[in-house]
Amino acid sequence: MQPLQLFDTASSTYTYVLFDPITLEALIIDPVDEQIERDLALLRKHGLRLLWSVETHAHADHITSAGQLAEHAGARTAAPAGCGIHTAAMQLHDGDTLQFGGETLKALSTPGHTSGSMSFVWRDHVFTGDTLLINGCGRTDFQSGSAEAMYHSLTQVLFTLPDATTVWPGHDYQGRTHSTIGHEKQHNARVAGKTLQEFIAIMDALNLPKPRRIDEAVPANLTSGVRHDADGAAVTSVRPAEGYAGDVSGALAYAWFQAGEAVLVDVRTDAEREWVGFVPGAVAVAWKQWPGMAMNADFDAAIQVAAAGKKLVLLCRSGVRSVAAAKRATELGLTAYNILEGFEGDPDGDAHRGNKGGWRLAGLPWRQG
């Protein structure tokens, strides 16, 4: 039995529909928002009942239709736990399974393209997302990517599957539809016969351009493709501000951070981070300059070191201290943005303009202190 393979020309994305031929219960992998009508029509044509909409990772080149499929087709959403897609109903870990009728889809943790990327095994098929491509693999230079992790995922996870396993990639740019594990082990130009050091050198030398839609795609995909407001303005654009570079949503700040374009700086105190929670990877530079106090030389020095030549996105509890810190960073010659609503949000703030009460309630990654 073969999956139904669909293609989005704009992003060269493959979407897959699997179903149980007896119960007609189905599952879709990596759906694309611009193809929602096509996919709904396919479900109707085959009389399928969609149980699951599954992501291999948080995509940077297209927006998922997972949230729309949950609304229109009644599907439950599932995504890798390590991707920060907290709106997904099922947070998947290595070895987890999804049932549809008498069929089973098994999750394999295959980080490298992103830190949370997964592949999925069904019968003698594997859906590899942006991990293993035909004669290639996904890039590893943004969204917490790692060439070393990618090499392990390819050689120690995917290449341990039976050679006859059919490989169904997340993308192909040359019209190819599928391959096999055996063929990729022997002929994949990036990894076949390569040492870890050789593979890392190949990946470091790619120098690929930034994905065209990353600034809108990643924030939207962190909420299953459902935008934070009707026109997406708070998610994908900078709101002008006086005295600093501007205000941004947490989703856009996180997209910049994931892409390596910005440094995320938490200006709360150590006690706040410990008791309330913190954002993994954020630099802690506390803002202790209350009204009437002299400038804090420690902050000035620390914020300049933290910037490391990149733009800054500043986070506090509710978006008050981070504005003051952004203004001070701007005075020091840095490019600084304030994250609207902060970590916890402000109940009297501007949630009606697209902000959902802070970083935590927007479903962005954080951990308890």
CORKAJO-V262520 format. One record per residue. RES is the residue in one small letter. PSI is psi as a letter, one per 20 degrees, with the letter a starting at -180 (999 if undefined). Layout:
BEGIN
res-><RES;RES>
psi-><PSI;PSI>
END
This chain:
BEGIN
res-><m;q;p;l;q;l;f;d;t;a;s;s;t;y;t;y;v;l;f;d;p;i;t;l;e;a;l;i;i;d;p;v;d;e;q;i;e;r;d;l;a;l;l;r;k;h;g;l;r;l;l;w;s;v;e;t;h;a;h;a;d;h;i;t;s;a;g;q;l;a;e;h;a;g;a;r;t;a;a;p;a;g;c;g;i;h;t;a;a;m;q;l;h;d;g;d;t;l;q;f;g;g;e;t;l;k;a;l;s;t;p;g;h;t;s;g;s;m;s;f;v;w;r;d;h;v;f;t;g;d;t;l;l;i;n;g;c;g;r;t;d;f;q;s;g;s;a;e;a;m;y;h;s;l;t;q;v;l;f;t;l;p;d;a;t;t;v;w;p;g;h;d;y;q;g;r;t;h;s;t;i;g;h;e;k;q;h;n;a;r;v;a;g;k;t;l;q;e;f;i;a;i;m;d;a;l;n;l;p;k;p;r;r;i;d;e;a;v;p;a;n;l;t;s;g;v;r;h;d;a;d;g;a;a;v;t;s;v;r;p;a;e;g;y;a;g;d;v;s;g;a;l;a;y;a;w;f;q;a;g;e;a;v;l;v;d;v;r;t;d;a;e;r;e;w;v;g;f;v;p;g;a;v;a;v;a;w;k;q;w;p;g;m;a;m;n;a;d;f;d;a;a;i;q;v;a;a;a;g;k;k;l;v;l;l;c;r;s;g;v;r;s;v;a;a;a;k;r;a;t;e;l;g;l;t;a;y;n;i;l;e;g;f;e;g;d;p;d;g;d;a;h;r;g;n;k;g;g;w;r;l;a;g;l;p;w;r;q;g>
psi-><p;q;q;o;p;q;p;o;h;h;j;k;p;p;q;p;p;q;q;p;i;g;i;k;p;r;q;q;p;l;q;p;h;i;j;g;h;g;h;h;h;g;g;g;g;j;k;q;o;o;h;q;o;p;q;h;r;o;q;i;i;r;p;q;j;g;h;h;h;h;g;h;i;j;q;q;q;p;q;p;h;j;i;j;m;i;i;p;h;o;o;p;r;p;i;q;q;p;p;o;c;j;q;p;p;p;p;p;o;m;r;g;g;r;i;j;q;q;r;p;p;o;c;k;q;p;o;j;c;j;f;p;r;o;k;a;r;q;q;j;j;r;l;k;q;p;h;g;h;g;g;g;h;g;h;i;f;h;i;i;q;q;h;i;p;p;p;o;r;h;q;p;j;j;j;q;h;r;a;q;g;g;g;h;h;h;i;p;h;h;h;p;j;q;r;g;h;g;g;g;g;g;h;h;j;g;l;q;q;p;p;h;j;h;h;h;g;g;g;h;h;i;k;k;j;o;q;i;r;h;j;j;g;h;h;j;r;p;p;q;q;p;i;r;h;r;q;q;q;h;g;g;g;h;g;g;g;h;i;j;h;q;p;p;p;o;j;r;r;h;g;g;h;g;h;g;r;r;p;p;i;q;p;o;n;p;o;k;n;q;p;i;q;q;q;o;h;g;g;g;g;h;h;h;g;h;g;k;j;r;q;q;p;p;p;b;g;j;j;g;h;h;g;g;h;h;g;g;h;g;h;j;j;q;o;p;q;p;o;p;i;b;g;h;r;o;h;j;b;l;h;i;j;i;q;l;k;r;g;g;i;i;j;q;p;r;q;p;999>
END
